[in-house]
Amino acid sequence: MRKNEERLMNKRMLERLILIHNAIKSGLYPNCQKLRKLYTEKTGFSVGEATIYRDIEALRNNFQAPLEYDYEKHGFYYIDENWEFSVNQITSNDIFYLSCAKTLLSNFEGSPVYNQISNVIDFITQTQVGNKNLLLNRIAIPPLPKVIVKEENWNLVMECLQENIVLKFDYNGRWRTETTHRIFKPYQLLLQDGVYFVFGFDDSANEGKGGERLFNLSRMSKLEKTELHFELPSDYEFSTRCGGGRFGAFKDEKKEKYEIEFYDDARQLVKDSVWADDQEFTDYDEDNLTIMKFSTSQSQKVLEMVLSQGVNARPLAPAEFVTRWQNQIKGMMKYSGI
């Protein structure tokens, strides 16, 4: 399809073209009047017959559809019954996996990214013939807490990401709860468990010296797009900052080697996943013990994982991490009255 010949191909027009193609392909011999009525019934939108005629011409001229008009049956048909609209050549498996992708994104339902991706997937799948697949009802995501993100903040961050623009905002952190003002170069948007994080360089960090930081989008307020542009570094990828760890959206400055003991049911649980690129497991079945060794620069997430296993996990190294774990235990004992 040559650019100087094509009409503006927006979602609404593509929707009409697919509907027109499916109607012709089914052997209904529809004319412009019938197609206009069918489109209104299917979508609730009204268009004129002239618009439908232009769509017919687009199919014929831009997509080389072998269209002819049957004057006896008063409708359009394809000379080649095997011809397929290229946009419509999506298999039932494709439809199934696209719908699965929407299900897997349901953690982000109600957020801007979910709404936009969901609309695209719905458009692709719902305009196909025979797109019903009962197996989809057998795949689901269990209910999880939903994080609220203001759409205007999302849109502003996306603009700054796309155009490499410096962003200003106020922030209230998880540990540093007082409001701080940030001047920030956004590198990457991270999605984890329904939460959005923005990774980049914070000019305000380290007493004005600057440093890479990770911010929770839902805690960012008073966002302002500046007129300053920045050059995106070639090594902006967040995953390279995790020291080989796979513990999610968190990073420290220092990569360390960890050694943790796991007991009872926690033994199989940790072996079910890849937590780090260099992880090693050693089993001592006679002691009901598995020792896990790995490297990462995500100490806080490792601590949360160890604490989540209760009495079935005990860190051995590094020493500073063991002290942090012990202090958490002492704090829980204190507040529990033990």
N, C-alpha and C positions, 0 to 999 in steps of 0.2 A: 504494500500500500504506500504510494508515494505521498510525501508530506504535503506537496502543493495541491494534491487532489482531494485529500481527506477533509471531511468536516470535523469540527471539534468533537472528539470522541469522549464524551463524559459518561458517567455511570448511568444516567437516565437513558441516554441514547443506546448504550450497549445493552441495557435491560430490554429495550424495545426490539432491538435486532435479534436477540436470542429468542424472545417470545414470538416474533414474526417467523423466524426460522423454524421453530418447533411446530408452529401451526401449519406451515407449508409442508414440512416434513411428514406430518401426521396424515396428510392426504385430505385435508379439509377444503382445499381449493378456496382459501379466503381471499376476499378483495379488501381494498383499503377501508371500506366502511365496516366490514366485519372485524378487521384487525384493530381498528380504532376502538370498537366496542369491547373486544376481548381484552385489550390493554387496560381499559378503564375498569373492567370487572376484576382483573387480576391485581391491579395496583391501587385503584382508587383515584388515579390521576387522569385528567382529560387532555387529549391532544386533538388537533385537527386532522382531517384526511390528508391535507397537504404535507403535514409532518410525516405521516405514515408513508406517503408516496416517496418523499425524500429518503426515508429509511430503506425503502425497496431499492431505490437507485443506488444507495450506498452499498447494499449487499451485492448488487449486480456489478457496479463499477469498481468498488474498492476491495471487495473480497472475491470477485470473479464467480459469483453465484450463478449457476446455469438456470436462471429464472425465465419463465415464459408465462404468458397470460392465456388461459383457456376461455375463449369467448362463448363456448357452449355451456361451460360450468360456471362461468363468471367468477373466476378466481385464479390465483397464481399457483404454479406447480414447478417442480424441478425436472428438467429434461433428464439429468443424471440422478437417479434415485439414491445413489450411494454417496452423493456429495455431502460433506459435513462442514458446517460453519466452524472455522478453526478455533474460535474462542469456546465453542461448545464441545470440543473433543476432550472431554474429561471423563475418566472411567469411574465406575462405581467405587473402586478402591480409592481413587483420588478423593472422591467426595467423602468417603468414610474417614480417611486420615485427616482431611481438612477439618471435618467436624470434631474429630478427636482433639485436634490442636486447640479448637475453641474451648472444649471441655477442660483441657489441661491449663488453660489460661483463666479458668473461672475463679482462681484465687484473687484475680485483679478485677473481678466484675464490679461495674459501677465507676471504674476509673477511666480516664481519657484513652489510655492505650487499649484497654479491653473493648471499649465502645467502638473505636475505629477499626480494630482488627476484626471484631465480631461482625461489624457491618459488611466488611469485605468478604469474609467467609460466608456469611448468610447470602450475600448477593450471588456468589459463585455457585453455591450448592443449591439454593432454592430456585434458581432459574433453569436447572437441569431437569430432564425428563426422568421420572422414576428414581428420584433421589432419596426415597424413604429407606432407612436402614435400621431395623429394629435392634440390631446389635449395639447401636450407639447408646441405647438406654441401659446397657449392661456395663458401661464404662462411666465412672463418675469420680469426682473429687470430693472427699469428705468436707463438711462445713468447717471453715477456719475463720479466725477473726479478720475483719476487713479494715484496712487502713484508709482513712479519709484523706484525699488529695484534692486541693482546689484546682479546677480545670484551668483557670487563668495562670496559676503558678506552673502547671505542667506545660502549657503552651509557651510561656516565656522561657522556660528552661530549654525546651526543644528548639526554639528560635536561636538561642545562644549557642547550643550545641551545633546546629547546622551551619551557622555563620561564624563560629569561633569568636564570639563576643564576650567580653568581660561582664560578669554579673555581680550586682550588689544585693545583699540581703541581710536580715537579722536572723539570728539562730539561737535556739534553746536546746542544748544538747542533753544526752542521757545522763552524763556525769556532771558536766558543767551546765547547770540549769539556768544560770543568769543569762540575760540577753546579751549577745555579742554581735558586733557588726562585721560583716565579711566582704572582702573584695576578692572575687573568685573567677578562675579560668576553668570552665567545665570541660572535662575530657570525655567522660563516658557516663551513661545511665545504666545502673545495675538494678535488676529485678530479683527479689528474693522473698518467697513466702508472702506474696501480696504487698510487699513494701518496696518503695522506690528509693534508691540511693544515688547520689550524684558524686562522682569521683573526679578530682581535678586538683589544681594548684591554688592554694589559699594565700594570697599576698599578705593577709593579716596574721598568719600563724607565726609562732616562734618570735613573738615580740616585734613583728614587722619584718623579720628576715624571710618569711615565707616558707611554705612546705606543702607537700601533698596531703590532702584531707578527703574524708568521705562524709557526706552530709545526707541525713534522712530528709527527703523532699517534704514530708508532711510536717516537719518542724521548721521549715524555712518560711519566713514571713517578710512582708514589705519588699518583695523582689523588684529589682529595677535593672533594666537593660541599659548598659552604658553605651557610649559611642566608640569605645576602645576595642580594637581587635587584637587577637593574639595568634601566634603560630603554634599549631598543634604539634607536639613532639612526636617523633616517629615511634617511640616506645610508650605510648599512652595507655596501653592495655592493662587494666587492673590486675588481671590474673598473674601477670609477671611480678607483682609486688607481694604475693602471698607465700613466697619461699617454698613453693611446691605443695602448699596446703590446699585443701578443698573444703574449708569450713565456712564459706560464705563471705558476706560483706563485712570484713574487718581486716585491718592490717596493722602490724607494729613496724618499727624501724629495723628491728633486729630479728634475724632468722635463728631459731634454736632447735636443738635436738631433744625430743621428748621420749620418755620411757614411762609407760603406764601399765599397771596390773589390772586385769579384769577377771572377775569371778562369776561363777554360776551362769545365769541366763545372759549376762552382759557379754560373755565370751563370744557367743555366736552372733549377737547383735552387731558388735564392732567388726566382725569378719564379713558381715554381709555387704559392707560398703568400702569404697576407696576413699580414704580420708586424706591421703597425701601421696605424692608421686613415688616416694621412697619407703613407703610403709613396709614393715616386716612384722610377722606374727610368730611367736614361739609358744607352743602348747606344752603344759605340764599337767597332763590328765590326772595323774595321781594326786595332785594338789588342787584339782578343779580350777586351774589357773591358766590364763593366756596373757603373755606380755606383748605389748604393741610398742614398736619403736618407729619414729617418723620425724620429719623435719617440717617446720612451718614458721611463719611470722604472724600467726593469728592467735596469740595467747589467750585473749578473752573468750574466743569461741571454743578453744580447747577446754578452758576452765568450765564453761557452761556445759559442754558435753560430758566431762568427768562428773560434775555435780549431778547431772541428770541421772546418772547410774547409781547414785546413793552409795550404800555400803559395798556395792559390787565393783567399785573402781577406786584405785589408789595410785596417785602419781609418784614416781621415783626420781624423775629428773625433768628439767633442770631444777636446781636447789631453790632458786627464787620463785619458781612456779609452785613448787611444793609448799613453800611458806604461804603463798597467796591462798592456796587451797585450804591449808590448815586454818588460816584466819577466817575464811568463809565458814568452816565447820564450827569454830569457836563462836562466831557471831550467831549462827543458827542455834547453838546450845544456849547462848545467853538469852536470846529472845524467846526461846521455847521454855525457859525456866528451869532448864536442867542444871 
